[in-house]
């Protein structure tokens, strides 16, 4: 499966996680995602994600003047973005656990079913 197809479903979480660690301007976020191993992430995809998360209230912006070029718009995570990221982390853990059990030989026997464990807690 192509990495770019996998990225579509998790780019919001990846961008929020990067900005949660440290505020950043658009290309800085792209660079940090690539340094983290998402080499195939496209500039346009990240910029679009930043705009969409900003419009949804998950990110806020502020401008930092630059002596060497144009001012830079920095993104920071909002309390709403923190909540969204926490939910996306939980969703990712559940999804990746299920997928691991489905696609890795022997993983179904070794890993507990999170749905069964959740039902047992109730």
DSSP file (Angstrom, degrees, kcal/mol; ACC not computed):
  #  RESIDUE AA STRUCTURE BP1 BP2  ACC     N-H-->O    O-->H-N    N-H-->O    O-->H-N    TCO  KAPPA ALPHA  PHI   PSI    X-CA   Y-CA   Z-CA
    1    1 A X              0   0    0      0, 0.0     2,-0.2     0, 0.0     5,-0.0   0.000 360.0 360.0 360.0 138.8    0.0    0.0    0.0
    2    2 A X    >>  -     0   0    0      1,-0.1     4,-1.5     2,-0.0     3,-0.7  -0.451 360.0-135.0 -70.5 137.4    1.3    3.4   -0.9
    3    3 A X  H 3> S+     0   0    0      1,-0.2     4,-2.4     2,-0.2     5,-0.2   0.843 104.0  61.6 -60.9 -34.3    2.3    5.6    2.1
    4    4 A X  H 3> S+     0   0    0      1,-0.2     4,-1.0     2,-0.2    -1,-0.2   0.854 103.1  50.2 -64.2 -32.6    0.5    8.6    0.6
    5    5 A X  H <> S+     0   0    0     -3,-0.7     4,-0.6     2,-0.2     3,-0.3   0.898 110.9  48.5 -70.7 -39.8   -2.8    6.7    0.9
    6    6 A X  H >X S+     0   0    0     -4,-1.5     3,-0.8     1,-0.2     4,-0.5   0.870 105.5  59.9 -65.4 -36.5   -2.1    5.8    4.5
    7    7 A X  H >X S+     0   0    0     -4,-2.4     4,-1.6     1,-0.2     3,-1.2   0.828  89.5  71.0 -61.9 -33.4   -1.2    9.4    5.3
    8    8 A X  H 3< S+     0   0    0     -4,-1.0     4,-0.3    -3,-0.3    -1,-0.2   0.854 101.3  44.6 -54.6 -37.1   -4.6   10.7    4.3
    9    9 A X  H << S+     0   0    0     -3,-0.8    -1,-0.3    -4,-0.6    -2,-0.2   0.637 123.6  32.3 -83.7 -13.5   -6.3    9.1    7.3
   10   10 A X  H <X S+     0   0    0     -3,-1.2     4,-2.3    -4,-0.5    -2,-0.2   0.374  84.2  99.5-125.4   4.0   -3.7   10.2    9.9
   11   11 A X  H  X S+     0   0    0     -4,-1.6     4,-2.8     1,-0.2     5,-0.3   0.881  82.0  55.9 -64.8 -37.9   -2.3   13.5    8.7
   12   12 A X  H  > S+     0   0    0     -4,-0.3     4,-2.6     1,-0.2    -1,-0.2   0.950 111.1  44.4 -56.6 -49.1   -4.5   15.5   11.1
   13   13 A X  H  > S+     0   0    0      1,-0.2     4,-2.4     2,-0.2    -2,-0.2   0.901 113.5  50.4 -63.8 -41.3   -3.2   13.6   14.1
   14   14 A X  H  X S+     0   0    0     -4,-2.3     4,-2.1     2,-0.2    -1,-0.2   0.919 112.6  46.2 -64.0 -43.8    0.4   13.9   12.8
   15   15 A X  H  X S+     0   0    0     -4,-2.8     4,-2.4     2,-0.2     5,-0.2   0.930 113.4  48.8 -65.6 -45.4    0.2   17.6   12.3
   16   16 A X  H  X S+     0   0    0     -4,-2.6     4,-2.3    -5,-0.3    -2,-0.2   0.903 111.1  50.8 -61.0 -40.6   -1.5   18.2   15.7
   17   17 A X  H  X S+     0   0    0     -4,-2.4     4,-1.6    -5,-0.2    -1,-0.2   0.901 111.0  48.0 -65.0 -40.8    1.2   16.1   17.4
   18   18 A X  H  X S+     0   0    0     -4,-2.1     4,-1.5     1,-0.2    -2,-0.2   0.924 114.9  44.8 -65.3 -44.4    4.0   18.0   15.7
   19   19 A X  H  < S+     0   0    0     -4,-2.4    58,-0.4     1,-0.2    -2,-0.2   0.821 107.6  59.3 -71.6 -30.5    2.5   21.4   16.6
   20   20 A X  H  < S+     0   0    0     -4,-2.3    -1,-0.2    -5,-0.2    -2,-0.2   0.894 105.4  49.7 -63.0 -38.4    1.7   20.2   20.2
   21   21 A X  H  < S-     0   0    0     -4,-1.6     2,-0.3     1,-0.3    -2,-0.2   0.888 135.1 -13.6 -66.9 -39.3    5.4   19.6   20.7
   22   22 A X  S  < S-     0   0    0     -4,-1.5    -1,-0.3    -5,-0.1    -2,-0.1  -0.898  74.8-105.2-165.6 132.1    6.4   23.0   19.4
   23   23 A X        +     0   0    0     -2,-0.3     2,-0.3    -3,-0.2    53,-0.2  -0.173  48.2 176.5 -52.9 152.9    4.6   25.8   17.5
   24   24 A X  E     -A   75   0A   0     51,-1.6    51,-2.7    49,-0.0     2,-0.2  -0.995  31.1-117.7-159.9 156.8    5.7   26.0   13.9
   25   25 A X  E  >  -A   74   0A   0     -2,-0.3     4,-2.2    49,-0.3     3,-0.3  -0.472  51.9 -87.6 -88.6 169.4    5.1   27.8   10.6
   26   26 A X  H  > S+     0   0    0     47,-0.6     4,-2.0     1,-0.3     3,-0.2   0.873 124.8  38.9 -47.7 -59.0    3.9   25.8    7.6
   27   27 A X  H  > S+     0   0    0      1,-0.2     4,-2.8     2,-0.2    -1,-0.3   0.829 112.3  59.0 -68.7 -28.3    7.2   24.6    6.1
   28   28 A X  H  > S+     0   0    0     -3,-0.3     4,-2.4     2,-0.2    -1,-0.2   0.907 106.2  48.7 -62.2 -41.3    8.6   24.0    9.6
   29   29 A X  H  X S+     0   0    0     -4,-2.2     4,-2.2    -3,-0.2    -2,-0.2   0.921 111.4  49.7 -64.0 -44.2    5.7   21.5   10.2
   30   30 A X  H  X S+     0   0    0     -4,-2.0     4,-2.3    -5,-0.2    -2,-0.2   0.944 111.6  49.1 -57.7 -48.9    6.4   19.9    6.8
   31   31 A X  H  X S+     0   0    0     -4,-2.8     4,-2.6     1,-0.2    -2,-0.2   0.903 111.1  48.8 -59.8 -44.7   10.1   19.5    7.6
   32   32 A X  H  X S+     0   0    0     -4,-2.4     4,-1.5     2,-0.2    -1,-0.2   0.874 109.9  51.6 -67.4 -36.8    9.4   18.0   11.1
   33   33 A X  H  <>S+     0   0    0     -4,-2.2     5,-2.3     2,-0.2     4,-0.3   0.925 112.4  46.5 -62.9 -43.6    7.0   15.5    9.7
   34   34 A X  H ><5S+     0   0    0     -4,-2.3     3,-1.5     1,-0.2     5,-0.2   0.906 110.2  52.3 -65.7 -41.6    9.6   14.4    7.1
   35   35 A X  H 3<5S+     0   0    0     -4,-2.6    -1,-0.2     1,-0.3    -2,-0.2   0.807 104.2  58.5 -63.5 -28.6   12.3   14.2    9.7
   36   36 A X  T 3<5S-     0   0    0     -4,-1.5    -1,-0.3    -5,-0.2    -2,-0.2   0.565 133.4 -88.4 -77.8  -8.3   10.0   12.0   11.8
   37   37 A X  T < 5S+     0   0    0     -3,-1.5     2,-1.2    -4,-0.3     3,-0.2   0.365  97.7 115.2 119.3  -4.5    9.8    9.5    8.9
   38   38 A X    > < +     0   0    0     -5,-2.3     3,-1.8     1,-0.2    -3,-0.1  -0.439  31.2 156.0 -93.2  61.1    6.9   10.8    6.8
   39   39 A X  T 3   +     0   0    0     -2,-1.2    -1,-0.2     1,-0.3    -5,-0.1   0.766  65.6  57.6 -59.8 -27.8    9.2   11.6    3.8
   40   40 A X  T 3  S+     0   0    0     -3,-0.2    -1,-0.3    -6,-0.1     2,-0.1   0.448  73.6 123.1 -86.9   0.8    6.4   11.4    1.3
   41   41 A X    <   -     0   0    0     -3,-1.8     2,-0.3   -11,-0.1    -7,-0.1  -0.424  59.3-131.1 -66.1 133.7    4.1   14.0    2.9
   42   42 A X     >  -     0   0    0     -2,-0.1     4,-2.1     1,-0.1     5,-0.2  -0.616   6.4-130.8 -90.1 145.2    3.3   16.7    0.4
   43   43 A X  H  > S+     0   0    0     -2,-0.3     4,-2.8     1,-0.2     5,-0.2   0.938 109.4  50.6 -53.9 -50.0    3.6   20.4    1.1
   44   44 A X  H  > S+     0   0    0      1,-0.2     4,-2.4     2,-0.2    -1,-0.2   0.865 108.0  53.0 -61.5 -37.1    0.1   21.1   -0.2
   45   45 A X  H  > S+     0   0    0      2,-0.2     4,-2.0     1,-0.2    -1,-0.2   0.918 112.2  44.6 -64.2 -42.5   -1.4   18.4    1.9
   46   46 A X  H  X S+     0   0    0     -4,-2.1     4,-2.8     2,-0.2    -2,-0.2   0.932 113.4  49.2 -68.8 -45.3    0.2   19.8    5.1
   47   47 A X  H  X S+     0   0    0     -4,-2.8     4,-2.2     1,-0.2    -2,-0.2   0.906 112.6  48.9 -61.1 -40.6   -0.7   23.4    4.3
   48   48 A X  H  X S+     0   0    0     -4,-2.4     4,-2.4    -5,-0.2    -1,-0.2   0.888 111.4  49.6 -64.3 -39.3   -4.3   22.3    3.6
   49   49 A X  H  X S+     0   0    0     -4,-2.0     4,-2.9     2,-0.2     5,-0.2   0.910 109.4  51.3 -66.3 -42.8   -4.5   20.4    6.8
   50   50 A X  H  X S+     0   0    0     -4,-2.8     4,-2.2     1,-0.2    -2,-0.2   0.930 112.2  46.8 -59.1 -45.5   -3.1   23.4    8.8
   51   51 A X  H  X S+     0   0    0     -4,-2.2     4,-2.6     2,-0.2    -2,-0.2   0.914 113.8  47.6 -63.2 -42.8   -5.8   25.6    7.2
   52   52 A X  H  X S+     0   0    0     -4,-2.4     4,-1.8     2,-0.2    -2,-0.2   0.919 112.7  47.7 -66.5 -43.5   -8.6   23.1    7.9
   53   53 A X  H  <>S+     0   0    0     -4,-2.9     5,-2.3     2,-0.2     6,-1.1   0.864 112.6  50.6 -65.8 -34.9   -7.5   22.5   11.5
   54   54 A X  H ><5S+     0   0    0     -4,-2.2     3,-1.4    -5,-0.2    -2,-0.2   0.935 109.9  49.3 -64.8 -46.6   -7.3   26.3   12.0
   55   55 A X  H 3<5S+     0   0    0     -4,-2.6    -2,-0.2     1,-0.3    -1,-0.2   0.817 109.5  53.1 -62.7 -30.7  -10.8   26.8   10.6
   56   56 A X  T 3<5S-     0   0    0     -4,-1.8    -1,-0.3    -5,-0.2    -2,-0.2   0.528 118.0-112.9 -82.9  -5.9  -12.1   24.0   12.9
   57   57 A X  T < 5S+     0   0    0     -3,-1.4    24,-0.4    -4,-0.4    23,-0.3   0.543  88.1 114.5  87.9   7.1  -10.6   25.8   15.9
   58   58 A X  S   <S+     0   0    0     -5,-2.3    20,-2.2    22,-0.2     2,-0.3   0.716  79.1  35.5 -82.2 -21.1   -8.0   23.1   16.7
   59   59 A X  E     -B   77   0A   0     -6,-1.1     2,-0.3    18,-0.2    18,-0.2  -0.947  65.9-160.0-129.1 150.6   -5.1   25.5   15.9
   60   60 A X  E     -B   76   0A   0     16,-2.9    16,-2.4    -2,-0.3     2,-0.3  -0.807  15.4-142.5-118.6 168.3   -4.5   29.2   16.4
   61   61 A X  E     +B   75   0A   0     -2,-0.3     2,-0.3    14,-0.2    14,-0.2  -0.917  17.1 178.6-131.6 157.4   -2.1   31.4   14.6
   62   62 A X  E     -B   74   0A   0     12,-1.8    12,-3.4    -2,-0.3     2,-0.4  -0.969  26.7-121.8-150.7 154.7    0.3   34.3   15.3
   63   63 A X  E     -B   73   0A   0     -2,-0.3     2,-0.5    10,-0.2    10,-0.2  -0.821  16.5-163.5-105.3 135.6    2.7   36.2   13.1
   64   64 A X  E     -B   72   0A   0      8,-2.9     8,-2.5    -2,-0.4    -2,-0.0  -0.975  22.2-127.8-117.4 120.7    6.4   36.5   13.8
   65   65 A X        -     0   0    0     -2,-0.5     2,-0.4     6,-0.2     5,-0.1  -0.297  22.2-154.9 -64.1 151.2    8.3   39.2   11.9
   66   66 A X        -     0   0    0      3,-0.4     3,-0.4     1,-0.1     5,-0.1  -0.996  19.3-159.9-131.6 134.1   11.4   38.2   10.0
   67   67 A X  S    S+     0   0    0     -2,-0.4    -1,-0.1     1,-0.2     4,-0.1   0.729  95.4  52.3 -77.5 -23.3   14.4   40.4    9.1
   68   68 A X  S    S-     0   0    0      2,-0.1     2,-0.3     1,-0.0    -1,-0.2   0.407 124.8 -33.7 -97.1   1.5   15.5   37.9    6.4
   69   69 A X  S    S-     0   0    0     -3,-0.4    -3,-0.4     3,-0.0     3,-0.1  -0.951  96.5 -12.1 174.0-157.1   12.2   37.6    4.5
   70   70 A X  S    S-     0   0    0     -2,-0.3    -2,-0.1     1,-0.1    -3,-0.0  -0.258  75.1 -91.8 -68.1 155.9    8.4   37.6    4.8
   71   71 A X        -     0   0    0     -6,-0.1     2,-0.4     1,-0.1    -6,-0.2  -0.298  43.5-128.9 -60.4 151.7    6.7   37.4    8.2
   72   72 A X  E     - B   0  64A   0     -8,-2.5    -8,-2.9    -3,-0.1     2,-0.7  -0.903   4.5-139.8-112.3 135.3    5.9   33.8    9.2
   73   73 A X  E     - B   0  63A   0     -2,-0.4   -47,-0.6   -10,-0.2     2,-0.3  -0.833  23.6-158.0 -91.2 116.5    2.5   32.6   10.4
   74   74 A X  E     -AB  25  62A   0    -12,-3.4   -12,-1.8    -2,-0.7     2,-0.4  -0.702   2.9-144.7 -95.2 147.2    3.1   30.2   13.3
   75   75 A X  E     -AB  24  61A   0    -51,-2.7   -51,-1.6    -2,-0.3     2,-0.3  -0.898  16.5-178.4-110.6 139.8    0.5   27.6   14.4
   76   76 A X  E     - B   0  60A   0    -16,-2.4   -16,-2.9    -2,-0.4     2,-0.2  -0.964  30.8-107.0-133.4 154.2   -0.2   26.6   17.9
   77   77 A X  E     - B   0  59A   0    -58,-0.4   -18,-0.2    -2,-0.3     2,-0.2  -0.572  30.5-148.1 -82.8 142.0   -2.6   24.0   19.3
   78   78 A X     >  -     0   0    0    -20,-2.2     4,-2.4    -2,-0.2     5,-0.2  -0.515  33.2 -99.5 -98.1 169.7   -5.7   25.1   21.1
   79   79 A X  H  > S+     0   0    0      1,-0.2     4,-2.1     2,-0.2     5,-0.2   0.891 128.3  52.6 -56.3 -38.0   -7.5   23.4   24.0
   80   80 A X  H  > S+     0   0    0    -23,-0.3     4,-2.3     1,-0.2    -1,-0.2   0.895 108.5  50.1 -63.0 -40.2  -10.0   22.1   21.4
   81   81 A X  H  > S+     0   0    0    -24,-0.4     4,-2.7   -23,-0.3    -2,-0.2   0.866 107.2  54.4 -65.7 -37.0   -7.0   20.8   19.4
   82   82 A X  H  X S+     0   0    0     -4,-2.4     4,-2.2     2,-0.2    -2,-0.2   0.916 110.2  46.7 -61.4 -43.8   -5.6   19.1   22.5
   83   83 A X  H  X S+     0   0    0     -4,-2.1     4,-2.1     2,-0.2    -2,-0.2   0.917 112.4  49.8 -64.6 -43.6   -8.9   17.3   23.0
   84   84 A X  H  X S+     0   0    0     -4,-2.3     4,-2.5     1,-0.2    -2,-0.2   0.918 111.1  49.0 -61.4 -44.2   -9.1   16.3   19.3
   85   85 A X  H  X S+     0   0    0     -4,-2.7     4,-2.5     2,-0.2    -1,-0.2   0.897 108.6  53.1 -64.1 -40.5   -5.5   14.9   19.4
   86   86 A X  H  X S+     0   0    0     -4,-2.2     4,-2.0     1,-0.2    -1,-0.2   0.914 111.7  46.1 -60.7 -42.1   -6.3   12.9   22.6
   87   87 A X  H  X S+     0   0    0     -4,-2.1     4,-2.6     1,-0.2    -2,-0.2   0.906 112.1  50.7 -66.9 -41.0   -9.3   11.3   20.8
   88   88 A X  H  X S+     0   0    0     -4,-2.5     4,-2.6     2,-0.2    -2,-0.2   0.863 108.3  52.8 -66.2 -35.1   -7.2   10.6   17.7
   89   89 A X  H  X S+     0   0    0     -4,-2.5     4,-2.5     2,-0.2    -1,-0.2   0.933 111.1  46.3 -63.6 -45.4   -4.5    9.0   19.7
   90   90 A X  H  X S+     0   0    0     -4,-2.0     4,-2.2     2,-0.2    -2,-0.2   0.923 113.6  48.8 -63.1 -44.3   -7.1    6.7   21.4
   91   91 A X  H  X S+     0   0    0     -4,-2.6     4,-2.9     1,-0.2    -2,-0.2   0.912 111.4  50.4 -60.6 -43.1   -8.6    5.9   18.0
   92   92 A X  H  X S+     0   0    0     -4,-2.6     4,-3.1     2,-0.2     5,-0.3   0.912 109.1  50.5 -63.4 -43.3   -5.2    5.2   16.5
   93   93 A X  H  X S+     0   0    0     -4,-2.5     4,-1.8     2,-0.2    -1,-0.2   0.921 114.3  44.4 -61.6 -43.2   -4.3    2.8   19.3
   94   94 A X  H  X S+     0   0    0     -4,-2.2     4,-2.1     2,-0.2    -2,-0.2   0.947 116.7  45.6 -65.3 -48.5   -7.5    0.9   18.9
   95   95 A X  H  X S+     0   0    0     -4,-2.9     4,-2.7     1,-0.2     5,-0.2   0.918 113.2  48.3 -62.7 -46.3   -7.3    0.8   15.1
   96   96 A X  H  X S+     0   0    0     -4,-3.1     4,-2.3     1,-0.2    -1,-0.2   0.858 110.5  52.5 -66.8 -33.6   -3.6   -0.2   15.0
   97   97 A X  H  X S+     0   0    0     -4,-1.8     4,-1.9    -5,-0.3    -1,-0.2   0.924 111.9  45.4 -65.0 -44.3   -4.2   -3.0   17.6
   98   98 A X  H  X S+     0   0    0     -4,-2.1     4,-1.7     2,-0.2    -2,-0.2   0.931 114.1  48.2 -64.3 -46.1   -7.1   -4.4   15.5
   99   99 A X  H  X S+     0   0    0     -4,-2.7     4,-2.6     1,-0.2     5,-0.3   0.879 108.3  54.8 -65.3 -37.8   -5.1   -4.2   12.2
  100  100 A X  H  X S+     0   0    0     -4,-2.3     4,-2.1     1,-0.2     7,-0.2   0.928 108.4  48.8 -60.1 -44.9   -2.1   -5.8   13.8
  101  101 A X  H  < S+     0   0    0     -4,-1.9     7,-0.4     1,-0.2    -1,-0.2   0.851 114.6  47.2 -63.2 -33.6   -4.2   -8.8   14.9
  102  102 A X  H  < S+     0   0    0     -4,-1.7    -2,-0.2    -5,-0.1    -1,-0.2   0.890 121.7  29.0 -76.5 -39.6   -5.6   -9.0   11.4
  103  103 A X  H  < S+     0   0    0     -4,-2.6     2,-0.5    -5,-0.1    -2,-0.2   0.672 101.9  77.7-103.8 -16.4   -2.5   -8.8    9.3
  104  104 A X  S >X S-     0   0    0     -4,-2.1     3,-1.7    -5,-0.3     4,-0.6  -0.831  82.7-117.3 -99.6 127.6    0.4  -10.3   11.3
  105  105 A X  T 34 S+     0   0    0     -2,-0.5    -2,-0.1     1,-0.3    -3,-0.1  -0.352  98.0   7.0 -59.2 133.2    0.6  -14.1   11.6
  106  106 A X  T >> S+     0   0    0     -5,-0.1     4,-1.4     1,-0.1     3,-0.6   0.255  98.2 107.1  81.0 -13.9    0.2  -15.2   15.2
  107  107 A X  H <> S+     0   0    0     -3,-1.7     4,-2.7     1,-0.2    -6,-0.2   0.823  70.8  62.4 -68.5 -29.2   -0.7  -11.7   16.5
  108  108 A X  H 3< S+     0   0    0     -4,-0.6    -1,-0.2    -7,-0.4    -7,-0.1   0.845 107.7  43.8 -64.4 -32.0   -4.4  -12.7   16.9
  109  109 A X  H <4 S+     0   0    0     -3,-0.6    -1,-0.2     1,-0.1    -2,-0.2   0.811 118.5  43.2 -79.9 -30.6   -3.3  -15.3   19.5
  110  110 A X  H  < S+     0   0    0     -4,-1.4     2,-0.4     2,-0.1    -2,-0.2   0.823 104.0  65.9 -87.0 -33.3   -0.8  -13.0   21.3
  111  111 A X  S  < S-     0   0    0     -4,-2.7     2,-0.1    -5,-0.1    -1,-0.0  -0.756  80.4-124.9 -98.7 134.2   -2.8   -9.7   21.5
  112  112 A X        -     0   0    0     -2,-0.4     2,-0.7     1,-0.1   -11,-0.1  -0.393  29.6-107.2 -70.5 152.2   -5.9   -9.3   23.6
  113  113 A X     >  -     0   0    0      1,-0.2     4,-2.4    -2,-0.1     3,-0.2  -0.721  23.7-152.9 -80.0 115.0   -9.1   -8.0   21.9
  114  114 A X  H  > S+     0   0    0     -2,-0.7     4,-2.3     1,-0.2    -1,-0.2   0.837  94.9  54.3 -60.9 -31.7   -9.6   -4.4   23.1
  115  115 A X  H  > S+     0   0    0      2,-0.2     4,-2.1     1,-0.2    -1,-0.2   0.907 109.9  46.5 -68.2 -39.7  -13.3   -4.7   22.5
  116  116 A X  H  > S+     0   0    0     -3,-0.2     4,-2.0     2,-0.2    -2,-0.2   0.908 112.8  49.6 -67.5 -40.8  -13.5   -7.8   24.7
  117  117 A X  H  X S+     0   0    0     -4,-2.4     4,-1.4     1,-0.2    -2,-0.2   0.896 110.3  50.6 -63.9 -39.6  -11.4   -6.2   27.4
  118  118 A X  H  X S+     0   0    0     -4,-2.3     4,-1.0     1,-0.2    -1,-0.2   0.904 110.2  49.8 -64.9 -40.8  -13.6   -3.1   27.4
  119  119 A X  H  < S+     0   0    0     -4,-2.1     3,-0.2     1,-0.2    -1,-0.2   0.850 107.6  54.4 -65.1 -34.4  -16.7   -5.3   27.7
  120  120 A X  H  < S+     0   0    0     -4,-2.0    -1,-0.2     1,-0.2    -2,-0.2   0.793 104.8  55.0 -70.0 -27.8  -15.1   -7.1   30.6
  121  121 A X  H  <        0   0    0     -4,-1.4    -1,-0.2     1,-0.2    -2,-0.2   0.791 360.0 360.0 -73.5 -28.0  -14.5   -3.8   32.4
  122  122 A X     <        0   0    0     -4,-1.0    -1,-0.2    -3,-0.2    -2,-0.1   0.476 360.0 360.0 -70.8 360.0  -18.1   -2.7   32.3
